[in-house]
Structures are given as structure tokens and as C-alpha cells.
Amino acid sequence: MNTCTSAPNSLAVSRGRCALAALLTLTQLALWPATGTAADDATRITEPRKDTRVESPVVLEWKPAGQRMTIEFYQAGALLKKLKDQRSGEAYQIPPGMTEAKIWVEGESLPTDSVWFTATEASRGQLIRPAKNATLESPLRIEWRPKDQLMTVELYQDGRLIEKRANQKSGCRIPVETPGRTEVKIWVEGETKPRDSRWVTVE
């Protein structure tokens, strides 16, 4: 017998039963996701973010971070590279352009997640310290990006080279004996033009 259509003398009991049945149904719907939906603990890409510009090398991260994945990178529909058993947080050299990254559980027919981003060339040898036209004391602390790039550093005053140091790391300190306007240049050894330069005043 359908308790939701009981006789009037049991209407209160019937309403209670109907409310309980509705509550149970809602609880089941909340606990049992529809067929084909992703589980809450499915691996998802967290970096790079969707539709962002990212300097190469590109760091690819996902959660849960402990899950090893197969990754694929595509440009213009063509597979650039496929790497198995990768860890979250690794960096990959990607040529400039619109890129799709996919992560897979090895053996499955569909990727777990994917993201589109634009890969760009890294700014090789860009000064970040000292600030332009800053007034500073000797020694000058000189920093650039990327930090792992070894550079030749030159200091000039009145158009004359006063100091040159090769194979320097970002963050190096170079003394300046004579106060005055000083130009800082950073070079990749063997190139004909500096990667970056700026003027400062040394007190």
C-alpha cells in the first residue's frame, strides 16, 4: 500500500513516512554520484592555470601530488612529447605557442585532466637589481633572471670599463672603487650585445 495516499485517519503518520522517504532519497542522491561523473579524489591539474601565459620551462603540478602520471603536451593538434611515470612539480621545456597539457593514469582510455595555456620564451638575462637610477653604496649587488644563468658582468664609468667578471651567479657583489654614475651590463659570454643594462649612482 502506498503510505503517501493513506486514509484521513492516518494522515499524520502518512505524512511522517513520506517526509522520511523523501529525506532518504535526497541522502542517496547526495552520496551516489550519477554515472559518468568524476570522483571527488580524481587527479586534477593545478598549475599552469587555464588560459595563462607561462614561461618555459613549464612547471606542471596536480593534486593529489603523490600520484604519478603519464603526461602529454600538444600544439596545433600534434603530440610534442609523452612522458610516463612523472611526478607533480617537474619542469618541461616547451616551444612558444598555444599548448595543451594532458595527464593520464597509464592504461586508461581517457585523460584524467587537461589544460590549455600559452608557452613563452623565458627572459634570458633580465636585470632585476639594482633598480634603475638607484643611489647605492659599494659593493653593488647584481641580480638577474633566470637565477641559474651564468653571466659576464661589466661596470662602466664615463664610457670606460672599470670592472669585468665572467661566470657570475645572480646575486653577486662587485665593489666600485670610484663613486659616480655607473653603468651595469650583463652579457652571455661570446655574444656581441649585452642582455641588459642600467645606470646607477654609486656613493
C-alpha positions, 0 to 999 in steps of 0.5 A, spaced: 500 500 500 502 506 498 503 510 505 503 517 501 495 516 499 493 513 506 486 514 509 484 521 513 485 517 519 492 516 518 494 522 515 499 524 520 503 518 520 502 518 512 505 524 512 511 522 517 513 516 512 513 520 506 517 526 509 522 520 511 522 517 504 523 523 501 529 525 506 532 518 504 532 519 497 535 526 497 541 522 502 542 517 496 542 522 491 547 526 495 552 520 496 551 516 489 554 520 484 550 519 477 554 515 472 559 518 468 561 523 473 568 524 476 570 522 483 571 527 488 579 524 489 580 524 481 587 527 479 586 534 477 591 539 474 593 545 478 598 549 475 599 552 469 592 555 470 587 555 464 588 560 459 595 563 462 601 565 459 607 561 462 614 561 461 618 555 459 620 551 462 613 549 464 612 547 471 606 542 471 603 540 478 596 536 480 593 534 486 593 529 489 601 530 488 603 523 490 600 520 484 604 519 478 602 520 471 603 519 464 603 526 461 602 529 454 603 536 451 600 538 444 600 544 439 596 545 433 593 538 434 600 534 434 603 530 440 610 534 442 612 529 447 609 523 452 612 522 458 610 516 463 611 515 470 612 523 472 611 526 478 607 533 480 612 539 480 617 537 474 619 542 469 618 541 461 621 545 456 616 547 451 616 551 444 612 558 444 605 557 442 598 555 444 599 548 448 595 543 451 597 539 457 594 532 458 595 527 464 593 520 464 593 514 469 597 509 464 592 504 461 586 508 461 582 510 455 581 517 457 585 523 460 584 524 467 585 532 466 587 537 461 589 544 460 590 549 455 595 555 456 600 559 452 608 557 452 613 563 452 620 564 451 623 565 458 627 572 459 634 570 458 638 575 462 633 580 465 636 585 470 632 585 476 637 589 481 639 594 482 633 598 480 634 603 475 637 610 477 638 607 484 643 611 489 647 605 492 653 604 496 659 599 494 659 593 493 653 593 488 649 587 488 647 584 481 641 580 480 638 577 474 633 572 471 633 566 470 637 565 477 641 559 474 644 563 468 651 564 468 653 571 466 659 576 464 658 582 468 661 589 466 661 596 470 662 602 466 664 609 468 664 615 463 664 610 457 670 606 460 670 599 463 672 599 470 670 592 472 669 585 468 667 578 471 665 572 467 661 566 470 657 570 475 651 567 479 645 572 480 646 575 486 653 577 486 657 583 489 662 587 485 665 593 489 666 600 485 672 603 487 670 610 484 663 613 486 659 616 480 654 614 475 655 607 473 653 603 468 651 595 469 651 590 463 650 583 463 652 579 457 652 571 455 659 570 454 661 570 446 655 574 444 656 581 441 650 585 445 649 585 452 642 582 455 641 588 459 643 594 462 642 600 467 645 606 470 646 607 477 649 612 482 654 609 486 656 613 493 
